[in-house]
Amino acid sequence: MRRSEFLKSLLAAAAAGSLPGIASAAPSLKMMIPANPGGGWDGTGRALGKAFTEAKVFDAVQFENKGGAAGAIGLAQFVNSAKGDPNAMIMMGAVMLGGIITGKPPVNITQCTPIARLTSEFNVFVVPANSPFKNMKDVAEAMKKDPGSVKVGGGSRGSTEHIAASMMARAIGVDPKKVNYVPFRGGGEAVAAIIGGNVSLGGSGYSEFAEHIKSGKMRAIGVTSEKRLKGIDVATLREQGIDVVLGNWRGVYGAPGITPAQQADLVKAVVTATKSAFWQAELEKQGWTSALLTGKEFGDFVDNDFANLRGTMYQAGML
């Protein structure tokens, strides 16, 4: 074999990872987080990215934050730019479904490829440390007297905290349309508004507020779970006479137009990452409940959740 031919065969073997001692590199992943830094999608997406690299299913993960419209702005960019890319994912969840229902954007998450539901958690309502509200009963009484006087801060319109606030209003006999809801583009903005007293009440997943609750800058006064959450001493809304139970979940989709084999590869990558010690520790640290559901079963779940959420939002007076 001539030297030039030998070098060509050597390079080809190296590229294929078939030479002794040379392994083919895992690809890099592009992760779209359709929200500003500091929120639940951002925290979950970056934790998953770290789990990917810890489990060595991806060499690196590149993150892009694009907030607004309950994720619809980032979703539109993802749909248009990532089509057919087998190494791209977008964070999403129940909040995005609510935003699509209310905002009716020109894109839909169902244009993308379902990969996996990751976590589930419930919304916690918090107040600034110096708030006169001691519990959700106090909030309910204030809303009954003057709904507009209680500013409720949270994610984009149609988010689970927006839905929970509307459900709460309906449960206490207040017109849900009169709820003074203040949407924010990201968790960081919402936290600043709550601590600064620019809103009366804030809502989100416990993980977004945990450090501020522990530091005493916020007080948790209610949670939308059916029973009290393990390790979190916060009364449920039901315990306080407000019949509202509402959960939140987060997951990832792949790009539009990828093949079934490529979808299966991404599902396998997520399953492997969620078995890592890092991910398991993160679930415990953030108070997330593992809710793994993959592929077609996840896609079917999203279709059903769209229908159920429409019904809930209609009953809450949001549609």
C-alpha positions in Angstrom: 0.0 0.0 0.0 1.3 3.4 -0.9 2.0 5.9 1.8 -0.9 8.3 0.7 -3.4 5.4 0.6 -2.2 4.2 4.0 -2.7 7.7 5.5 -6.2 7.9 4.0 -7.2 4.5 5.5 -5.6 5.6 8.9 -7.6 8.8 8.9 -10.8 7.0 8.0 -10.3 4.4 10.8 -9.6 7.2 13.3 -12.8 9.0 12.2 -14.8 5.9 12.7 -13.2 5.3 16.1 -12.0 1.8 15.0 -8.3 2.2 15.8 -7.0 0.7 19.0 -7.0 3.3 21.8 -9.1 5.8 19.7 -12.7 6.3 20.6 -15.3 8.2 18.6 -16.3 11.3 20.3 -19.8 11.8 21.6 -21.6 14.6 19.8 -22.4 18.0 21.3 -26.0 18.8 22.1 -27.7 22.2 21.4 -30.3 22.9 24.2 -32.9 25.6 23.6 -34.3 27.0 26.9 -37.3 29.1 25.9 -37.1 31.3 29.0 -34.8 33.8 30.6 -32.1 32.6 33.0 -33.0 31.8 36.6 -36.4 30.0 36.1 -37.6 26.5 36.3 -36.9 25.6 32.7 -33.5 27.1 32.9 -32.6 25.2 36.1 -34.0 21.9 34.8 -32.4 22.3 31.4 -28.9 23.0 32.8 -29.2 20.2 35.3 -30.1 17.8 32.5 -27.2 19.1 30.4 -24.8 18.5 33.3 -26.3 15.0 33.7 -25.6 14.3 29.9 -22.0 15.2 30.2 -21.6 13.4 33.6 -23.1 10.2 32.0 -20.8 10.8 28.9 -23.7 10.6 26.4 -22.7 14.0 25.1 -19.3 15.6 25.1 -20.7 19.1 25.7 -24.0 20.9 25.9 -24.5 24.4 24.4 -27.4 26.4 26.0 -29.4 29.2 24.4 -32.0 31.2 26.4 -34.8 32.8 24.5 -37.6 33.9 26.7 -41.1 35.3 26.2 -44.7 34.3 25.5 -44.7 31.2 27.7 -41.9 29.7 25.6 -43.4 30.4 22.2 -40.6 32.8 21.0 -37.9 30.2 21.7 -40.1 27.4 20.3 -40.5 29.4 17.0 -36.8 29.8 16.7 -36.2 26.1 17.5 -38.8 24.9 14.9 -37.3 27.1 12.2 -33.6 26.6 12.9 -33.3 23.0 14.2 -35.3 21.0 11.7 -33.8 17.6 11.1 -31.0 18.2 13.7 -30.6 14.9 15.7 -28.5 16.7 18.3 -30.9 19.4 19.4 -33.5 19.6 22.2 -35.9 22.1 23.6 -37.0 22.4 27.3 -40.8 22.6 27.7 -43.6 21.7 30.0 -47.1 22.4 31.2 -46.5 26.2 31.1 -45.8 26.0 27.4 -49.1 24.2 26.8 -51.0 26.9 28.7 -49.3 29.6 26.7 -50.1 27.9 23.4 -53.8 27.6 24.4 -54.1 31.2 25.4 -51.7 32.9 22.9 -52.4 30.8 19.9 -48.9 31.3 18.4 -48.1 30.2 14.8 -46.0 27.3 16.1 -46.9 24.3 18.3 -44.7 22.0 20.3 -46.5 19.1 18.5 -44.5 20.0 15.4 -41.4 18.8 17.3 -40.5 15.2 18.3 -41.4 14.0 21.8 -38.4 12.7 23.8 -39.2 12.6 27.5 -41.1 14.0 30.5 -38.6 14.5 33.2 -40.0 15.9 36.5 -43.1 16.9 38.2 -43.6 19.4 41.0 -46.3 21.6 42.5 -46.6 25.3 42.7 -45.8 27.1 46.0 -47.1 30.6 46.7 -44.8 33.0 48.5 -44.9 36.5 49.9 -42.1 39.0 50.7 -40.7 38.6 54.2 -42.5 41.7 55.4 -45.9 40.9 53.9 -49.0 41.4 56.0 -50.3 38.1 54.6 -49.6 35.2 57.0 -51.4 32.5 55.0 -53.5 31.9 51.9 -56.7 32.6 53.9 -55.5 36.2 54.3 -54.9 36.4 50.6 -58.3 35.1 49.9 -60.0 37.6 52.2 -58.1 40.5 50.5 -59.1 39.2 47.0 -62.7 39.0 48.1 -62.7 42.6 49.2 -60.7 44.0 46.2 -59.3 41.5 43.7 -57.2 44.2 42.0 -55.4 45.0 45.3 -53.6 41.6 45.2 -50.9 41.5 42.6 -50.0 37.9 41.7 -46.6 37.5 40.0 -45.5 34.5 38.1 -44.6 33.1 34.6 -46.1 34.0 31.3 -49.9 34.2 30.9 -51.2 30.7 30.8 -48.5 29.4 33.2 -49.5 27.0 35.9 -49.2 29.7 38.6 -51.6 31.9 36.5 -54.0 29.0 36.2 -53.7 28.3 39.9 -54.4 31.9 40.8 -57.5 31.9 38.6 -58.7 28.6 40.0 -58.2 30.0 43.5 -60.3 33.1 42.6 -63.1 30.9 41.3 -62.9 28.6 44.4 -63.4 31.6 46.7 -66.2 33.2 44.7 -64.2 35.9 42.9 -64.4 36.4 39.1 -61.2 34.9 37.7 -61.1 37.6 35.1 -60.5 40.2 37.9 -57.3 38.5 39.1 -54.5 41.1 38.9 -51.9 38.8 37.4 -48.4 40.1 36.6 -46.4 37.9 34.1 -42.7 37.8 34.0 -40.4 36.5 31.2 -38.2 34.5 33.6 -37.8 33.3 37.2 -35.1 35.8 38.0 -37.4 38.7 37.2 -40.2 37.2 39.3 -37.9 36.6 42.3 -36.7 40.2 42.2 -40.3 41.5 42.0 -41.4 39.4 44.9 -38.5 40.2 47.2 -38.8 43.9 46.3 -42.5 43.9 47.2 -43.6 44.9 43.6 -46.1 42.0 43.7 -48.2 40.9 46.7 -47.9 37.2 46.0 -45.7 35.0 43.8 -46.1 31.5 42.5 -43.8 28.9 40.9 -42.2 25.6 41.6 -40.6 25.3 45.0 -37.1 24.8 43.5 -37.2 28.4 42.1 -37.8 29.9 45.5 -36.1 27.4 47.9 -32.9 29.5 48.5 -34.9 32.7 49.1 -37.3 30.9 51.5 -34.4 29.4 53.4 -32.6 32.8 53.6 -35.8 34.4 55.0 -36.3 36.8 52.1 -39.6 35.1 51.2 -42.2 33.2 53.2 -44.0 30.2 51.7 -47.7 30.3 52.6 -49.3 27.7 50.4 -48.7 24.8 48.0 -51.0 23.4 45.2 -50.4 19.8 46.1 -53.0 17.4 47.4 -50.9 16.6 50.5 -48.0 18.4 52.1 -44.7 18.0 50.3 -42.1 15.8 51.9 -39.5 17.9 53.8 -41.4 21.2 53.1 -43.5 22.5 55.9 -46.0 24.4 53.9 -49.8 24.0 54.2 -51.7 23.0 51.1 -54.4 25.3 49.7 -57.0 22.6 50.5 -55.9 22.6 54.1 -56.6 26.4 54.1 -60.1 26.0 52.7 -59.3 26.7 49.1 -60.1 23.7 46.9 -57.3 23.9 44.4 -54.9 21.1 43.4 -52.6 21.7 40.3 -49.3 20.1 39.3 -46.5 21.1 37.0 -44.2 19.0 34.8 -41.2 19.6 32.6 -39.8 17.7 29.7 -37.8 17.8 26.5 -38.6 17.6 22.8 -36.3 16.9 19.8 -36.2 18.8 16.6 -38.9 18.5 13.9 -38.2 16.0 11.2 -35.7 13.7 12.9 -36.0 10.0 12.1 -37.4 7.3 14.5 -33.9 6.0 15.0 -32.6 9.5 16.0 -35.6 9.9 18.3 -34.7 6.6 19.9 -31.1 7.7 20.4 -32.2 10.9 22.2 -34.6 8.9 24.4 -31.7 6.6 25.3 -29.5 9.5 26.1 -32.1 11.0 28.5 -32.8 7.7 30.2 -29.0 7.2 30.7 -28.6 10.7 32.0 -31.5 10.4 34.5 -29.8 7.3 36.0 -26.7 9.3 36.8 -25.7 10.0 40.4 -25.7 13.7 39.5 -29.3 13.7 38.3 -30.5 11.7 41.3 -28.8 14.2 43.7 -30.4 17.1 41.8 -33.9 15.6 42.2 -33.4 15.5 45.9 -31.7 19.0 46.1 -34.5 20.7 44.1 -37.4 18.9 45.5 -38.3 17.5 42.0 -40.3 14.3 41.6 -39.0 12.0 38.9 -41.8 11.6 36.3 -40.0 9.9 33.4 -42.1 9.1 30.4 -40.6 8.7 27.0 -41.2 8.7 23.2 -44.7 8.0 21.9 -46.1 7.6 25.4 -44.9 11.1 26.3 -46.4 12.5 23.1 -49.7 10.9 23.9 -49.5 12.4 27.4 -48.9 15.9 26.0 -51.9 15.5 23.6 -54.1 14.5 26.6 -52.8 17.3 28.8 -53.6 19.8 26.1 -57.3 18.7 26.3 -57.3 18.6 30.1 -55.7 22.0 30.4 -58.1 23.6 28.1 -61.0 22.3 30.3 -59.3 23.5 33.5 -58.6 26.9 32.0 -62.1 27.2 30.7 -63.5 26.4 34.2 -61.1 28.9 35.8 -62.5 31.6 33.5 -59.4 32.1 31.5 -60.8 31.3 28.1 
